[in-house]
Amino acid sequence: MEESAPLFDLPRSVLLALWVQHVPVGSAPLQQAVDAVQGDDEPHTIEPADDVTVPGDRLADLFASWASGPREVAALLPAPGDLAGVPAAISALAVEAGECVLVRTREGAFAAVPQIEEFGSALEPGHLVSWEVRRIPEWRTALLGTVGSLADSERDLRGALVAATEALASLDVARWRPDAANAIAALRADADPGWLVPPGLDGRRLRVLVSAARLRAIVDLATADDGGAVNLWQADQRSTALREVDRAARRAMCAATTQVDRGA
């Protein structure tokens, strides 16, 4: 029996952050980890800056470099106007990509930002992904000042779901976008998203990721066009409400991927 396709995807940076945390110290990179991050993409490549040493140009080489010892990791999903936790040295690059990974090893602090090139057709899409890897200043203090706990994230996500539901109901999504309404109903269902996450991933972190990904997918569907928002005021009302929902979901994903020593 074939595996079902994921209902919604995790950003590549989230997957990379999760798997980097679960590669055993000093081990050979796990092919399972590489496959999980790459998904249906062409093999990912690495473009390190001149002051960054990586033993090759493939994703497996990045795993090998970062798994050589203890590490601290976080994924960020910035958006224009919301750069919380993103180092200034990569802010423009990260906002353009909408995601990045921060890592701290014995060799220093680094950021990896995926550059994605689409090819193919709507029926057979393809992606070329290259990770730009740069050395950055210490990032933990700034990040921990903006990222709450998983408990905070779960509470915020519950509030975001209420806000999203109210916004969609007031705009009568079912009337103007029956296709979106059906998809939103499916996203609300309690189904396995079919992700290739590390087998040792904590259940609470996974729940937060699933809830956040569902909310982001709902926001994407609901903001695909102006739909039933027949005037600029209605369009702005919907955009404002759902922008806050997306912000809460992005922050929650960051919290679920953050693994740092808070006492350091």
Contacts in CASP RR format, 6 or more apart in sequence:
PFRMAT RR
TARGET T0000
AUTHOR 0000-0000-0000
METHOD contacts of the structure
MODEL  1
MEESAPLFDLPRSVLLALWVQHVPVGSAPLQQAVDAVQGDDEPHTIEPAD
DVTVPGDRLADLFASWASGPREVAALLPAPGDLAGVPAAISALAVEAGEC
VLVRTREGAFAAVPQIEEFGSALEPGHLVSWEVRRIPEWRTALLGTVGSL
ADSERDLRGALVAATEALASLDVARWRPDAANAIAALRADADPGWLVPPG
LDGRRLRVLVSAARLRAIVDLATADDGGAVNLWQADQRSTALREVDRAAR
RAMCAATTQVDRGA
3 194 0 8 1.000
4 194 0 8 1.000
5 194 0 8 1.000
6 193 0 8 1.000
6 194 0 8 1.000
6 195 0 8 1.000
7 186 0 8 1.000
7 187 0 8 1.000
7 191 0 8 1.000
7 193 0 8 1.000
7 194 0 8 1.000
7 217 0 8 1.000
8 187 0 8 1.000
8 193 0 8 1.000
8 213 0 8 1.000
8 214 0 8 1.000
8 216 0 8 1.000
8 217 0 8 1.000
9 195 0 8 1.000
9 213 0 8 1.000
10 195 0 8 1.000
10 197 0 8 1.000
10 209 0 8 1.000
10 213 0 8 1.000
10 253 0 8 1.000
11 75 0 8 1.000
11 77 0 8 1.000
11 98 0 8 1.000
11 99 0 8 1.000
11 253 0 8 1.000
12 37 0 8 1.000
12 99 0 8 1.000
12 114 0 8 1.000
12 116 0 8 1.000
12 129 0 8 1.000
13 75 0 8 1.000
13 76 0 8 1.000
13 77 0 8 1.000
13 99 0 8 1.000
13 100 0 8 1.000
13 101 0 8 1.000
13 112 0 8 1.000
13 113 0 8 1.000
13 114 0 8 1.000
14 75 0 8 1.000
14 77 0 8 1.000
14 99 0 8 1.000
14 209 0 8 1.000
14 253 0 8 1.000
14 256 0 8 1.000
14 257 0 8 1.000
15 36 0 8 1.000
15 37 0 8 1.000
15 195 0 8 1.000
15 196 0 8 1.000
15 197 0 8 1.000
16 37 0 8 1.000
16 75 0 8 1.000
16 101 0 8 1.000
16 112 0 8 1.000
16 131 0 8 1.000
17 73 0 8 1.000
17 74 0 8 1.000
17 75 0 8 1.000
17 101 0 8 1.000
17 257 0 8 1.000
17 259 0 8 1.000
18 75 0 8 1.000
18 197 0 8 1.000
18 198 0 8 1.000
18 201 0 8 1.000
18 257 0 8 1.000
19 30 0 8 1.000
19 33 0 8 1.000
19 36 0 8 1.000
19 37 0 8 1.000
19 63 0 8 1.000
19 198 0 8 1.000
20 33 0 8 1.000
20 63 0 8 1.000
20 66 0 8 1.000
20 67 0 8 1.000
20 71 0 8 1.000
20 73 0 8 1.000
20 101 0 8 1.000
20 103 0 8 1.000
21 71 0 8 1.000
21 73 0 8 1.000
21 198 0 8 1.000
21 259 0 8 1.000
22 33 0 8 1.000
22 198 0 8 1.000
22 200 0 8 1.000
22 201 0 8 1.000
23 29 0 8 1.000
23 30 0 8 1.000
23 33 0 8 1.000
23 63 0 8 1.000
23 66 0 8 1.000
23 67 0 8 1.000
24 67 0 8 1.000
25 67 0 8 1.000
25 68 0 8 1.000
25 69 0 8 1.000
25 70 0 8 1.000
26 67 0 8 1.000
26 68 0 8 1.000
26 69 0 8 1.000
27 67 0 8 1.000
28 64 0 8 1.000
29 60 0 8 1.000
29 61 0 8 1.000
29 63 0 8 1.000
29 64 0 8 1.000
29 67 0 8 1.000
30 63 0 8 1.000
31 60 0 8 1.000
32 196 0 8 1.000
33 63 0 8 1.000
33 198 0 8 1.000
34 44 0 8 1.000
34 59 0 8 1.000
34 60 0 8 1.000
34 63 0 8 1.000
35 196 0 8 1.000
36 196 0 8 1.000
36 197 0 8 1.000
36 198 0 8 1.000
37 44 0 8 1.000
37 59 0 8 1.000
38 44 0 8 1.000
38 59 0 8 1.000
38 129 0 8 1.000
39 196 0 8 1.000
40 126 0 8 1.000
40 127 0 8 1.000
41 126 0 8 1.000
41 127 0 8 1.000
41 128 0 8 1.000
41 129 0 8 1.000
42 126 0 8 1.000
42 127 0 8 1.000
42 128 0 8 1.000
42 129 0 8 1.000
43 58 0 8 1.000
43 59 0 8 1.000
44 58 0 8 1.000
44 59 0 8 1.000
44 114 0 8 1.000
44 129 0 8 1.000
44 130 0 8 1.000
44 131 0 8 1.000
45 57 0 8 1.000
45 58 0 8 1.000
45 59 0 8 1.000
45 129 0 8 1.000
45 130 0 8 1.000
45 131 0 8 1.000
46 54 0 8 1.000
46 56 0 8 1.000
46 57 0 8 1.000
46 58 0 8 1.000
46 59 0 8 1.000
46 61 0 8 1.000
46 62 0 8 1.000
46 130 0 8 1.000
46 131 0 8 1.000
46 133 0 8 1.000
47 57 0 8 1.000
47 115 0 8 1.000
47 130 0 8 1.000
47 131 0 8 1.000
47 132 0 8 1.000
47 133 0 8 1.000
48 54 0 8 1.000
48 133 0 8 1.000
48 134 0 8 1.000
49 132 0 8 1.000
49 133 0 8 1.000
49 134 0 8 1.000
49 135 0 8 1.000
51 135 0 8 1.000
52 110 0 8 1.000
52 133 0 8 1.000
52 134 0 8 1.000
52 135 0 8 1.000
53 65 0 8 1.000
53 107 0 8 1.000
54 61 0 8 1.000
54 62 0 8 1.000
54 65 0 8 1.000
54 133 0 8 1.000
55 61 0 8 1.000
55 64 0 8 1.000
55 65 0 8 1.000
59 131 0 8 1.000
62 112 0 8 1.000
62 131 0 8 1.000
62 133 0 8 1.000
65 105 0 8 1.000
65 107 0 8 1.000
66 103 0 8 1.000
66 105 0 8 1.000
66 110 0 8 1.000
68 105 0 8 1.000
68 106 0 8 1.000
69 105 0 8 1.000
69 106 0 8 1.000
70 105 0 8 1.000
70 106 0 8 1.000
71 103 0 8 1.000
71 104 0 8 1.000
71 105 0 8 1.000
72 103 0 8 1.000
72 104 0 8 1.000
72 140 0 8 1.000
72 259 0 8 1.000
72 260 0 8 1.000
72 261 0 8 1.000
73 101 0 8 1.000
73 102 0 8 1.000
73 103 0 8 1.000
73 104 0 8 1.000
73 257 0 8 1.000
73 258 0 8 1.000
73 259 0 8 1.000
73 260 0 8 1.000
74 101 0 8 1.000
74 102 0 8 1.000
74 139 0 8 1.000
74 143 0 8 1.000
74 147 0 8 1.000
74 254 0 8 1.000
74 257 0 8 1.000
74 258 0 8 1.000
74 259 0 8 1.000
74 260 0 8 1.000
75 99 0 8 1.000
75 100 0 8 1.000
75 101 0 8 1.000
75 102 0 8 1.000
75 253 0 8 1.000
75 254 0 8 1.000
75 257 0 8 1.000
75 258 0 8 1.000
76 84 0 8 1.000
76 85 0 8 1.000
76 86 0 8 1.000
76 94 0 8 1.000
76 99 0 8 1.000
76 100 0 8 1.000
76 101 0 8 1.000
76 102 0 8 1.000
76 143 0 8 1.000
76 254 0 8 1.000
77 98 0 8 1.000
77 99 0 8 1.000
77 250 0 8 1.000
77 253 0 8 1.000
77 254 0 8 1.000
78 84 0 8 1.000
78 86 0 8 1.000
78 91 0 8 1.000
78 94 0 8 1.000
78 95 0 8 1.000
78 98 0 8 1.000
78 99 0 8 1.000
78 100 0 8 1.000
78 250 0 8 1.000
79 95 0 8 1.000
79 98 0 8 1.000
79 246 0 8 1.000
79 247 0 8 1.000
79 250 0 8 1.000
80 95 0 8 1.000
82 247 0 8 1.000
82 250 0 8 1.000
83 91 0 8 1.000
83 94 0 8 1.000
83 95 0 8 1.000
84 146 0 8 1.000
84 147 0 8 1.000
84 251 0 8 1.000
85 139 0 8 1.000
85 142 0 8 1.000
85 143 0 8 1.000
85 145 0 8 1.000
85 146 0 8 1.000
85 147 0 8 1.000
86 94 0 8 1.000
86 95 0 8 1.000
86 100 0 8 1.000
87 102 0 8 1.000
87 111 0 8 1.000
87 136 0 8 1.000
87 137 0 8 1.000
87 139 0 8 1.000
87 142 0 8 1.000
89 111 0 8 1.000
89 134 0 8 1.000
89 136 0 8 1.000
89 137 0 8 1.000
90 100 0 8 1.000
90 111 0 8 1.000
90 113 0 8 1.000
90 134 0 8 1.000
90 136 0 8 1.000
93 100 0 8 1.000
93 113 0 8 1.000
93 132 0 8 1.000
94 100 0 8 1.000
94 111 0 8 1.000
94 113 0 8 1.000
97 113 0 8 1.000
97 114 0 8 1.000
97 115 0 8 1.000
97 116 0 8 1.000
99 113 0 8 1.000
99 114 0 8 1.000
100 111 0 8 1.000
100 112 0 8 1.000
100 113 0 8 1.000
100 114 0 8 1.000
101 111 0 8 1.000
101 112 0 8 1.000
101 113 0 8 1.000
102 109 0 8 1.000
102 110 0 8 1.000
102 111 0 8 1.000
102 136 0 8 1.000
102 139 0 8 1.000
102 143 0 8 1.000
103 109 0 8 1.000
103 110 0 8 1.000
103 111 0 8 1.000
103 112 0 8 1.000
104 110 0 8 1.000
104 138 0 8 1.000
104 139 0 8 1.000
104 140 0 8 1.000
104 260 0 8 1.000
108 135 0 8 1.000
109 135 0 8 1.000
109 136 0 8 1.000
109 137 0 8 1.000
109 138 0 8 1.000
109 139 0 8 1.000
110 133 0 8 1.000
110 134 0 8 1.000
110 135 0 8 1.000
110 136 0 8 1.000
111 133 0 8 1.000
111 134 0 8 1.000
111 136 0 8 1.000
111 139 0 8 1.000
112 131 0 8 1.000
112 132 0 8 1.000
112 133 0 8 1.000
112 134 0 8 1.000
113 131 0 8 1.000
113 132 0 8 1.000
113 134 0 8 1.000
114 129 0 8 1.000
114 130 0 8 1.000
114 131 0 8 1.000
114 132 0 8 1.000
115 129 0 8 1.000
115 130 0 8 1.000
115 131 0 8 1.000
115 132 0 8 1.000
116 127 0 8 1.000
116 128 0 8 1.000
116 129 0 8 1.000
117 127 0 8 1.000
117 128 0 8 1.000
117 129 0 8 1.000
118 125 0 8 1.000
118 126 0 8 1.000
118 127 0 8 1.000
119 125 0 8 1.000
119 126 0 8 1.000
119 127 0 8 1.000
119 128 0 8 1.000
120 126 0 8 1.000
140 260 0 8 1.000
140 264 0 8 1.000
143 258 0 8 1.000
143 260 0 8 1.000
144 260 0 8 1.000
144 262 0 8 1.000
146 251 0 8 1.000
147 251 0 8 1.000
147 254 0 8 1.000
147 255 0 8 1.000
147 258 0 8 1.000
148 251 0 8 1.000
148 255 0 8 1.000
149 255 0 8 1.000
150 204 0 8 1.000
150 205 0 8 1.000
150 208 0 8 1.000
150 255 0 8 1.000
150 256 0 8 1.000
152 255 0 8 1.000
153 208 0 8 1.000
153 212 0 8 1.000
153 251 0 8 1.000
153 252 0 8 1.000
153 255 0 8 1.000
153 256 0 8 1.000
154 204 0 8 1.000
154 207 0 8 1.000
154 208 0 8 1.000
154 211 0 8 1.000
154 252 0 8 1.000
156 248 0 8 1.000
156 251 0 8 1.000
156 252 0 8 1.000
157 208 0 8 1.000
157 211 0 8 1.000
157 212 0 8 1.000
157 215 0 8 1.000
157 248 0 8 1.000
157 249 0 8 1.000
157 252 0 8 1.000
159 248 0 8 1.000
160 215 0 8 1.000
160 244 0 8 1.000
160 245 0 8 1.000
160 248 0 8 1.000
160 249 0 8 1.000
161 211 0 8 1.000
161 215 0 8 1.000
161 245 0 8 1.000
163 241 0 8 1.000
163 244 0 8 1.000
163 245 0 8 1.000
164 215 0 8 1.000
164 218 0 8 1.000
164 219 0 8 1.000
164 222 0 8 1.000
164 241 0 8 1.000
164 242 0 8 1.000
164 245 0 8 1.000
166 241 0 8 1.000
167 222 0 8 1.000
167 237 0 8 1.000
167 238 0 8 1.000
167 241 0 8 1.000
167 242 0 8 1.000
167 245 0 8 1.000
168 184 0 8 1.000
168 218 0 8 1.000
168 222 0 8 1.000
170 237 0 8 1.000
171 222 0 8 1.000
171 228 0 8 1.000
171 229 0 8 1.000
171 234 0 8 1.000
171 237 0 8 1.000
171 238 0 8 1.000
172 228 0 8 1.000
173 180 0 8 1.000
173 181 0 8 1.000
173 184 0 8 1.000
173 222 0 8 1.000
174 181 0 8 1.000
175 228 0 8 1.000
176 227 0 8 1.000
176 228 0 8 1.000
177 221 0 8 1.000
177 222 0 8 1.000
177 224 0 8 1.000
177 227 0 8 1.000
177 228 0 8 1.000
180 221 0 8 1.000
180 222 0 8 1.000
180 224 0 8 1.000
183 217 0 8 1.000
183 221 0 8 1.000
184 218 0 8 1.000
184 221 0 8 1.000
184 222 0 8 1.000
187 214 0 8 1.000
187 217 0 8 1.000
187 218 0 8 1.000
187 221 0 8 1.000
188 214 0 8 1.000
188 218 0 8 1.000
193 210 0 8 1.000
193 213 0 8 1.000
197 206 0 8 1.000
197 209 0 8 1.000
205 256 0 8 1.000
205 257 0 8 1.000
206 256 0 8 1.000
208 252 0 8 1.000
208 253 0 8 1.000
208 255 0 8 1.000
208 256 0 8 1.000
209 252 0 8 1.000
209 253 0 8 1.000
209 256 0 8 1.000
211 249 0 8 1.000
211 252 0 8 1.000
212 248 0 8 1.000
212 249 0 8 1.000
212 250 0 8 1.000
212 252 0 8 1.000
212 253 0 8 1.000
212 256 0 8 1.000
213 249 0 8 1.000
213 253 0 8 1.000
215 245 0 8 1.000
215 246 0 8 1.000
215 248 0 8 1.000
215 249 0 8 1.000
216 246 0 8 1.000
216 249 0 8 1.000
216 250 0 8 1.000
218 245 0 8 1.000
219 242 0 8 1.000
219 245 0 8 1.000
219 246 0 8 1.000
219 249 0 8 1.000
222 238 0 8 1.000
222 242 0 8 1.000
223 238 0 8 1.000
223 239 0 8 1.000
223 242 0 8 1.000
226 235 0 8 1.000
228 234 0 8 1.000
229 235 0 8 1.000
229 237 0 8 1.000
229 238 0 8 1.000
END
